């Protein structure tokens, strides 16, 4: 979506007579991108669908709070990342299973998932990513999969580019070590 199209959409979102239709366009325009962003963080299709619904509910209920300091896509990504991280924290707190047990089964869980269309290597990559800290996992996912620039991630996560680069470097190193130990 071009900047001009986004500005027009924002005008429509701020007008009560066109707001609903404009928001439907937001869902169509950004739904798939947000789904995959969320899915890479929460891993399970059903959970990603639930989190995506929460993202759109939160976006709809906070439209008046969006002051257009950033792009609409950045605002939506920020909500998606925050909702995903909140979901993961709640899941971790509610889980009676030790985190290491869950993380070691990520590859098996993904291969068994009907919605996962990757191979074993991709499942193992997800397992390696699941063992990263929350910050490292988020930075790695945004940089590696979404190919976001550090400046965009910095704006999204509200942190310095230097710390993001360090987190990404550490994440790559840990993932490399994971695969070295698998061989």
C-alpha positions in Angstrom: 0.0 0.0 0.0 1.4 3.4 -1.0 1.7 6.2 1.4 -1.0 8.1 -0.4 -3.4 5.1 -0.3 -2.7 4.7 3.4 -3.4 8.5 4.0 -6.7 8.1 2.1 -7.5 5.0 4.2 -6.7 6.9 7.4 -9.1 9.7 6.4 -11.8 7.1 5.8 -11.0 5.5 9.2 -11.5 8.8 10.9 -14.8 9.5 9.3 -17.7 7.7 11.1 -19.6 7.3 7.8 -16.8 5.4 6.1 -15.0 3.9 9.1 -16.5 0.4 9.0 -15.8 -0.1 5.3 -12.3 1.3 5.6 -11.6 -1.0 8.5 -12.8 -4.0 6.4 -10.2 -2.9 3.9 -7.5 -2.8 6.6 -8.4 -6.4 7.5 -8.2 -7.5 3.9 -5.0 -5.5 3.2 -3.0 -6.5 6.4 -4.7 -9.7 7.6 -2.4 -12.2 5.9 0.8 -10.3 6.7 -0.1 -10.0 10.3 -1.2 -13.6 10.5 2.2 -14.8 9.3 4.0 -12.4 11.7 1.9 -13.8 14.6 2.2 -17.4 13.4 6.0 -17.2 13.4 5.9 -16.1 17.0 3.2 -18.3 18.4 3.7 -21.2 16.0 0.2 -22.9 16.2 -2.3 -22.0 13.5 -5.3 -21.8 15.9 -3.4 -19.7 18.3 -2.3 -17.3 15.5 -5.9 -17.0 14.4 -7.0 -16.1 17.9 -4.2 -13.6 18.4 -5.0 -12.0 15.0 -8.6 -11.6 16.0 -7.4 -9.9 19.2 -5.2 -7.6 17.1 -8.0 -6.4 14.9 -10.4 -6.0 17.9 -7.7 -3.9 19.7 -7.0 -1.9 16.5 -10.7 -1.2 16.0 -11.3 -0.2 19.6 -8.2 2.1 19.6 -8.6 3.8 16.2 -9.1 7.1 17.9 -5.7 6.6 19.8 -3.8 6.3 16.5 -2.3 9.7 15.9 -0.5 8.8 12.7 2.9 9.3 14.2 3.9 6.2 12.3 2.5 4.3 9.3 -0.7 2.3 9.8 1.2 -0.9 9.0 3.8 -0.1 11.8 1.0 0.5 14.3 -0.7 -2.8 13.4 2.6 -4.7 13.5 3.3 -3.2 17.0 -0.2 -4.4 18.2 0.4 -7.8 16.6 3.9 -8.2 18.2 2.6 -7.1 21.6 -0.5 -9.4 21.4 1.7 -12.3 20.4 4.1 -11.7 23.2 1.3 -11.3 25.7 -0.2 -14.6 24.4 3.2 -16.4 24.8 3.6 -15.0 28.4 0.1 -16.1 29.4 0.7 -19.5 27.8 4.0 -19.9 29.6 2.4 -18.9 32.9 -0.6 -21.2 32.5 1.4 -24.1 31.3 1.9 -27.0 33.8 4.5 -28.4 31.4 8.1 -27.3 31.9 9.1 -24.8 29.1 12.1 -27.0 28.1 9.7 -29.9 27.4 7.5 -27.7 25.2 10.4 -26.1 23.3 12.1 -29.5 22.6 8.9 -30.7 21.0 8.3 -27.7 18.7 9.7 -29.5 15.6 7.5 -32.5 16.2 4.5 -30.4 16.9 4.9 -28.4 13.7 5.5 -31.5 11.5 2.2 -32.9 12.9 0.3 -29.6 12.3 -1.9 -29.8 9.2 -1.4 -26.1 8.6 2.4 -26.3 8.6 3.7 -26.7 5.1 7.5 -26.7 5.8 10.0 -29.5 5.8 11.9 -30.9 8.8 14.7 -28.3 8.5 12.1 -25.5 8.7 10.6 -27.2 11.8 14.0 -27.5 13.4 14.6 -23.8 12.7 11.4 -23.0 14.5 12.5 -25.2 17.4 15.8 -23.3 17.5 14.0 -20.0 17.4 11.6 -21.1 20.2 14.7 -21.5 22.5 15.7 -17.8 22.1 14.8 -15.2 24.6 11.6 -13.3 23.9 13.5 -10.2 22.6 15.9 -12.3 20.5 13.0 -14.3 19.0 11.1 -11.2 18.1 14.0 -9.3 16.6 15.1 -12.4 14.6 11.6 -13.0 13.3 11.1 -9.4 12.2 14.5 -9.2 10.6 14.9 -12.7 9.0 11.3 -13.4 7.9 9.9 -10.0 7.4 13.2 -8.5 6.2 12.5 -5.4 8.2 15.2 -2.8 8.6 16.6 -2.1 12.0 15.2 1.4 11.9 11.7 -0.1 11.4 12.1 -2.6 14.1 13.5 0.1 16.4 10.3 2.1 15.8 8.1 -0.9 16.3 9.7 -2.2 19.5 10.7 1.3 20.8 14.4 0.4 21.4 17.7 1.4 20.0 19.1 0.0 16.7 22.3 -1.0 18.5 20.6 -3.2 20.9 18.5 -4.8 18.1 21.7 -5.5 16.1 23.2 -7.2 19.2 20.1 -9.2 19.8 19.9 -10.3 16.2 23.6 -11.3 16.2 23.2 -13.3 19.4 20.1 -15.0 18.0 21.9 -16.0 14.8 24.8 -17.4 16.9 22.5 -19.4 19.1 20.6 -20.8 16.1 23.9 -21.8 14.4 25.0 -23.5 17.6 21.6 -25.3 17.8 22.2 -26.7 14.3 25.9 -27.6 15.0 24.7 -29.7 17.9 22.1 -31.4 15.8 24.7 -32.7 13.3 
